[in-house]
Amino acid sequence: RGPKSVLGEHPRDRIHDVALACFERNGIGATSMDDVAGELGVSRPALYYYFSTKDELVLEVVARQGEAILVDLPHRLTATGLERVAEAAYLGLVASLDNPYVRLMIEAGAAPLTGTAMETPRMWELQRRFWLPLLRHARDNHGLRADRDLDDVMEWIVFTQFSLATAGIAFGMSRELMRERINAYLIPGLRG
């Protein structure tokens, strides 16, 4: 009984999927909790049982999309050394720009909330699981600078990716230019 029986065995998954569809159709700013609840066939209080605010729902979407990108990324890396770190930064950026839902989340109206989502403990843990092994390997084997904490290096890379994703296009940066800038500035900045 209750919202779970109406929403199935995995209600948060179903809510996530429906919210994504609503965000794609209407945009994040124009989608209300009523829209999501209506699409689910439940009352708004039933939706609030799982997500107490729209921001909380958007944060869930951001985290799930970020996780999907980070899980796939290691399988796409081919470079070695510090170039592998730069390749990871670029491919993560491109995967974000290619993901239709991430694009919705970095649009002008949603970017502040997406930035907030990037700072949540859940997102930092996802980032740490991806970046820290890669950065440790680069430090142990490929001359990654040892004067900075790996969390600081990771934070700088993620900030750079977020900046390029949200502002790079507005500044007229093509993907090729983004790749060139990541290689030109990230690799020397990482070298010890």
BALOBA-1460 file (C-alpha; in Angstrom, 3 decimals):
// residues 192
<rec num="1" residu="r" x="0.000" y="0.000" z="0.000"/>
<rec num="2" residu="g" x="0.966" y="3.620" z="-0.130"/>
<rec num="3" residu="p" x="3.143" y="5.232" z="-2.764"/>
<rec num="4" residu="k" x="5.450" y="2.233" z="-3.115"/>
<rec num="5" residu="s" x="2.714" y="-0.083" z="-4.384"/>
<rec num="6" residu="v" x="1.677" y="2.469" z="-7.026"/>
<rec num="7" residu="l" x="5.267" y="3.199" z="-8.075"/>
<rec num="8" residu="g" x="6.484" y="-0.397" z="-8.169"/>
<rec num="9" residu="e" x="9.391" y="-2.166" z="-6.524"/>
<rec num="10" residu="h" x="11.922" y="0.602" z="-7.204"/>
<rec num="11" residu="p" x="10.004" y="3.857" z="-6.764"/>
<rec num="12" residu="r" x="13.039" y="6.154" z="-6.784"/>
<rec num="13" residu="d" x="14.160" y="4.651" z="-10.099"/>
<rec num="14" residu="r" x="10.705" y="5.158" z="-11.610"/>
<rec num="15" residu="i" x="10.528" y="8.731" z="-10.311"/>
<rec num="16" residu="h" x="14.001" y="9.418" z="-11.740"/>
<rec num="17" residu="d" x="13.017" y="8.109" z="-15.172"/>
<rec num="18" residu="v" x="9.790" y="10.105" z="-15.281"/>
<rec num="19" residu="a" x="11.526" y="13.260" z="-14.038"/>
<rec num="20" residu="l" x="14.102" y="12.888" z="-16.825"/>
<rec num="21" residu="a" x="11.320" y="12.640" z="-19.405"/>
<rec num="22" residu="c" x="9.585" y="15.728" z="-17.962"/>
<rec num="23" residu="f" x="12.856" y="17.679" z="-17.862"/>
<rec num="24" residu="e" x="13.579" y="16.741" z="-21.469"/>
<rec num="25" residu="r" x="10.130" y="17.746" z="-22.649"/>
<rec num="26" residu="n" x="9.682" y="20.960" z="-20.607"/>
<rec num="27" residu="g" x="13.135" y="21.916" z="-19.318"/>
<rec num="28" residu="i" x="14.123" y="21.781" z="-15.680"/>
<rec num="29" residu="g" x="12.885" y="25.252" z="-14.790"/>
<rec num="30" residu="a" x="9.449" y="24.719" z="-16.330"/>
<rec num="31" residu="t" x="8.889" y="21.260" z="-14.831"/>
<rec num="32" residu="s" x="6.987" y="21.262" z="-11.546"/>
<rec num="33" residu="m" x="6.572" y="18.545" z="-8.965"/>
<rec num="34" residu="d" x="2.910" y="18.453" z="-10.066"/>
<rec num="35" residu="d" x="4.067" y="17.626" z="-13.602"/>
<rec num="36" residu="v" x="6.203" y="14.726" z="-12.373"/>
<rec num="37" residu="a" x="3.490" y="13.448" z="-10.014"/>
<rec num="38" residu="g" x="0.879" y="13.658" z="-12.786"/>
<rec num="39" residu="e" x="3.092" y="11.741" z="-15.193"/>
<rec num="40" residu="l" x="3.632" y="9.101" z="-12.500"/>
<rec num="41" residu="g" x="-0.092" y="8.883" z="-11.780"/>
<rec num="42" residu="v" x="0.368" y="9.729" z="-8.103"/>
<rec num="43" residu="s" x="-0.438" y="12.688" z="-5.896"/>
<rec num="44" residu="r" x="2.150" y="15.347" z="-5.193"/>
<rec num="45" residu="p" x="2.373" y="14.214" z="-1.508"/>
<rec num="46" residu="a" x="3.252" y="10.711" z="-2.749"/>
<rec num="47" residu="l" x="6.141" y="12.223" z="-4.732"/>
<rec num="48" residu="y" x="7.192" y="14.305" z="-1.720"/>
<rec num="49" residu="y" x="7.422" y="11.073" z="0.250"/>
<rec num="50" residu="y" x="10.577" y="10.291" z="-1.787"/>
<rec num="51" residu="f" x="11.853" y="13.775" z="-2.676"/>
<rec num="52" residu="s" x="10.994" y="16.600" z="-0.311"/>
<rec num="53" residu="t" x="11.691" y="19.338" z="-2.880"/>
<rec num="54" residu="k" x="12.169" y="19.769" z="-6.603"/>
<rec num="55" residu="d" x="15.797" y="20.685" z="-5.934"/>
<rec num="56" residu="e" x="16.282" y="17.345" z="-4.192"/>
<rec num="57" residu="l" x="14.824" y="15.582" z="-7.233"/>
<rec num="58" residu="v" x="17.087" y="17.536" z="-9.599"/>
<rec num="59" residu="l" x="20.089" y="16.673" z="-7.394"/>
<rec num="60" residu="e" x="19.185" y="12.998" z="-7.698"/>
<rec num="61" residu="v" x="19.045" y="13.301" z="-11.481"/>
<rec num="62" residu="v" x="22.416" y="15.087" z="-11.589"/>
<rec num="63" residu="a" x="24.024" y="12.431" z="-9.384"/>
<rec num="64" residu="r" x="22.682" y="9.534" z="-11.449"/>
<rec num="65" residu="q" x="23.725" y="11.079" z="-14.742"/>
<rec num="66" residu="g" x="27.178" y="11.896" z="-13.353"/>
<rec num="67" residu="e" x="27.566" y="8.359" z="-12.076"/>
<rec num="68" residu="a" x="26.631" y="6.880" z="-15.462"/>
<rec num="69" residu="i" x="29.283" y="9.014" z="-17.155"/>
<rec num="70" residu="l" x="31.986" y="8.162" z="-14.613"/>
<rec num="71" residu="v" x="31.259" y="4.427" z="-14.699"/>
<rec num="72" residu="d" x="31.682" y="4.308" z="-18.487"/>
<rec num="73" residu="l" x="34.711" y="6.598" z="-18.712"/>
<rec num="74" residu="p" x="37.563" y="4.257" z="-17.666"/>
<rec num="75" residu="h" x="36.697" y="1.898" z="-20.543"/>
<rec num="76" residu="r" x="37.236" y="4.700" z="-23.059"/>
<rec num="77" residu="l" x="40.704" y="5.812" z="-21.956"/>
<rec num="78" residu="t" x="43.601" y="4.876" z="-24.237"/>
<rec num="79" residu="a" x="46.339" y="7.380" z="-23.352"/>
<rec num="80" residu="t" x="49.097" y="6.794" z="-20.794"/>
<rec num="81" residu="g" x="50.934" y="9.023" z="-18.362"/>
<rec num="82" residu="l" x="49.672" y="12.497" z="-17.587"/>
<rec num="83" residu="e" x="48.009" y="12.501" z="-20.999"/>
<rec num="84" residu="r" x="45.618" y="9.874" z="-19.576"/>
<rec num="85" residu="v" x="44.455" y="12.377" z="-16.947"/>
<rec num="86" residu="a" x="43.904" y="15.029" z="-19.622"/>
<rec num="87" residu="e" x="42.094" y="12.487" z="-21.809"/>
<rec num="88" residu="a" x="39.830" y="11.586" z="-18.870"/>
<rec num="89" residu="a" x="39.059" y="15.268" z="-18.277"/>
<rec num="90" residu="y" x="38.245" y="15.841" z="-21.947"/>
<rec num="91" residu="l" x="36.214" y="12.650" z="-22.466"/>
<rec num="92" residu="g" x="34.262" y="13.310" z="-19.260"/>
<rec num="93" residu="l" x="33.490" y="16.802" z="-20.528"/>
<rec num="94" residu="v" x="32.398" y="15.500" z="-23.935"/>
<rec num="95" residu="a" x="30.263" y="12.761" z="-22.354"/>
<rec num="96" residu="s" x="28.558" y="15.449" z="-20.272"/>
<rec num="97" residu="l" x="27.932" y="17.645" z="-23.301"/>
<rec num="98" residu="d" x="26.631" y="14.651" z="-25.289"/>
<rec num="99" residu="n" x="24.256" y="13.528" z="-22.538"/>
<rec num="100" residu="p" x="20.902" y="15.196" z="-23.289"/>
<rec num="101" residu="y" x="19.959" y="15.282" z="-19.616"/>
<rec num="102" residu="v" x="23.251" y="16.765" z="-18.485"/>
<rec num="103" residu="r" x="22.865" y="19.407" z="-21.192"/>
<rec num="104" residu="l" x="19.480" y="20.287" z="-19.690"/>
<rec num="105" residu="m" x="21.104" y="20.551" z="-16.275"/>
<rec num="106" residu="i" x="23.837" y="22.906" z="-17.413"/>
<rec num="107" residu="e" x="21.531" y="25.236" z="-19.304"/>
<rec num="108" residu="a" x="21.596" y="28.799" z="-18.030"/>
<rec num="109" residu="g" x="18.661" y="28.494" z="-15.620"/>
<rec num="110" residu="a" x="19.735" y="25.204" z="-14.068"/>
<rec num="111" residu="a" x="23.512" y="25.717" z="-13.861"/>
<rec num="112" residu="p" x="23.496" y="27.123" z="-10.288"/>
<rec num="113" residu="l" x="21.604" y="24.081" z="-9.009"/>
<rec num="114" residu="t" x="23.872" y="21.778" z="-11.000"/>
<rec num="115" residu="g" x="26.861" y="23.495" z="-9.394"/>
<rec num="116" residu="t" x="25.296" y="22.865" z="-5.988"/>
<rec num="117" residu="a" x="24.789" y="19.231" z="-6.948"/>
<rec num="118" residu="m" x="28.457" y="18.930" z="-7.859"/>
<rec num="119" residu="e" x="29.327" y="19.921" z="-4.284"/>
<rec num="120" residu="t" x="27.180" y="17.296" z="-2.557"/>
<rec num="121" residu="p" x="28.939" y="14.504" z="-0.645"/>
<rec num="122" residu="r" x="27.429" y="11.950" z="-3.022"/>
<rec num="123" residu="m" x="28.893" y="13.615" z="-6.117"/>
<rec num="124" residu="w" x="32.295" y="14.124" z="-4.497"/>
<rec num="125" residu="e" x="32.368" y="10.451" z="-3.557"/>
<rec num="126" residu="l" x="31.571" y="9.498" z="-7.157"/>
<rec num="127" residu="q" x="34.290" y="11.851" z="-8.393"/>
<rec num="128" residu="r" x="36.769" y="10.513" z="-5.839"/>
<rec num="129" residu="r" x="36.104" y="6.892" z="-6.865"/>
<rec num="130" residu="f" x="36.928" y="7.780" z="-10.447"/>
<rec num="131" residu="w" x="39.715" y="10.344" z="-10.103"/>
<rec num="132" residu="l" x="41.767" y="9.274" z="-7.087"/>
<rec num="133" residu="p" x="42.972" y="5.906" z="-8.474"/>
<rec num="134" residu="l" x="43.814" y="7.593" z="-11.769"/>
<rec num="135" residu="l" x="45.665" y="10.421" z="-10.039"/>
<rec num="136" residu="r" x="47.479" y="8.065" z="-7.640"/>
<rec num="137" residu="h" x="48.710" y="6.016" z="-10.576"/>
<rec num="138" residu="a" x="49.855" y="9.187" z="-12.342"/>
<rec num="139" residu="r" x="51.675" y="10.339" z="-9.215"/>
<rec num="140" residu="d" x="53.346" y="6.967" z="-8.589"/>
<rec num="141" residu="n" x="54.306" y="6.279" z="-12.201"/>
<rec num="142" residu="h" x="54.140" y="9.357" z="-14.401"/>
<rec num="143" residu="g" x="55.437" y="12.400" z="-12.531"/>
<rec num="144" residu="l" x="52.206" y="13.957" z="-11.300"/>
<rec num="145" residu="r" x="53.213" y="16.782" z="-8.972"/>
<rec num="146" residu="a" x="53.510" y="15.716" z="-5.349"/>
<rec num="147" residu="d" x="53.141" y="19.174" z="-3.773"/>
<rec num="148" residu="r" x="49.337" y="19.170" z="-4.026"/>
<rec num="149" residu="d" x="46.804" y="16.956" z="-2.303"/>
<rec num="150" residu="l" x="45.062" y="14.619" z="-4.759"/>
<rec num="151" residu="d" x="41.661" y="15.876" z="-3.632"/>
<rec num="152" residu="d" x="42.769" y="19.411" z="-4.569"/>
<rec num="153" residu="v" x="43.933" y="18.228" z="-7.988"/>
<rec num="154" residu="m" x="40.642" y="16.397" z="-8.517"/>
<rec num="155" residu="e" x="38.642" y="19.451" z="-7.455"/>
<rec num="156" residu="w" x="40.555" y="21.651" z="-9.899"/>
<rec num="157" residu="i" x="39.957" y="19.200" z="-12.768"/>
<rec num="158" residu="v" x="36.232" y="18.923" z="-11.984"/>
<rec num="159" residu="f" x="35.956" y="22.709" z="-11.718"/>
<rec num="160" residu="t" x="37.677" y="23.065" z="-15.095"/>
<rec num="161" residu="q" x="35.300" y="20.540" z="-16.675"/>
<rec num="162" residu="f" x="32.262" y="22.266" z="-15.162"/>
<rec num="163" residu="s" x="33.495" y="25.680" z="-16.324"/>
<rec num="164" residu="l" x="34.052" y="24.445" z="-19.864"/>
<rec num="165" residu="a" x="30.675" y="22.671" z="-19.921"/>
<rec num="166" residu="t" x="28.723" y="25.668" z="-18.668"/>
<rec num="167" residu="a" x="30.650" y="28.594" z="-20.191"/>
<rec num="168" residu="g" x="32.861" y="27.162" z="-22.933"/>
<rec num="169" residu="i" x="30.157" y="27.158" z="-25.588"/>
<rec num="170" residu="a" x="29.068" y="30.686" z="-24.605"/>
<rec num="171" residu="f" x="32.662" y="31.801" z="-25.226"/>
<rec num="172" residu="g" x="32.614" y="30.165" z="-28.652"/>
<rec num="173" residu="m" x="34.876" y="27.266" z="-27.721"/>
<rec num="174" residu="s" x="34.566" y="24.282" z="-30.018"/>
<rec num="175" residu="r" x="35.229" y="20.808" z="-28.690"/>
<rec num="176" residu="e" x="38.546" y="20.798" z="-30.511"/>
<rec num="177" residu="l" x="39.526" y="24.037" z="-28.784"/>
<rec num="178" residu="m" x="38.410" y="22.615" z="-25.412"/>
<rec num="179" residu="r" x="40.618" y="19.560" z="-26.016"/>
<rec num="180" residu="e" x="43.542" y="21.755" z="-27.022"/>
<rec num="181" residu="r" x="43.167" y="23.957" z="-23.921"/>
<rec num="182" residu="i" x="42.894" y="20.963" z="-21.589"/>
<rec num="183" residu="n" x="46.094" y="19.511" z="-23.063"/>
<rec num="184" residu="a" x="47.885" y="22.870" z="-23.123"/>
<rec num="185" residu="y" x="47.108" y="23.847" z="-19.529"/>
<rec num="186" residu="l" x="46.165" y="20.732" z="-17.580"/>
<rec num="187" residu="i" x="49.165" y="18.555" z="-18.415"/>
<rec num="188" residu="p" x="51.801" y="21.212" z="-17.556"/>
<rec num="189" residu="g" x="49.847" y="22.068" z="-14.407"/>
<rec num="190" residu="l" x="49.990" y="18.434" z="-13.305"/>
<rec num="191" residu="r" x="53.678" y="17.892" z="-14.007"/>
<rec num="192" residu="g" x="55.929" y="17.797" z="-10.936"/>
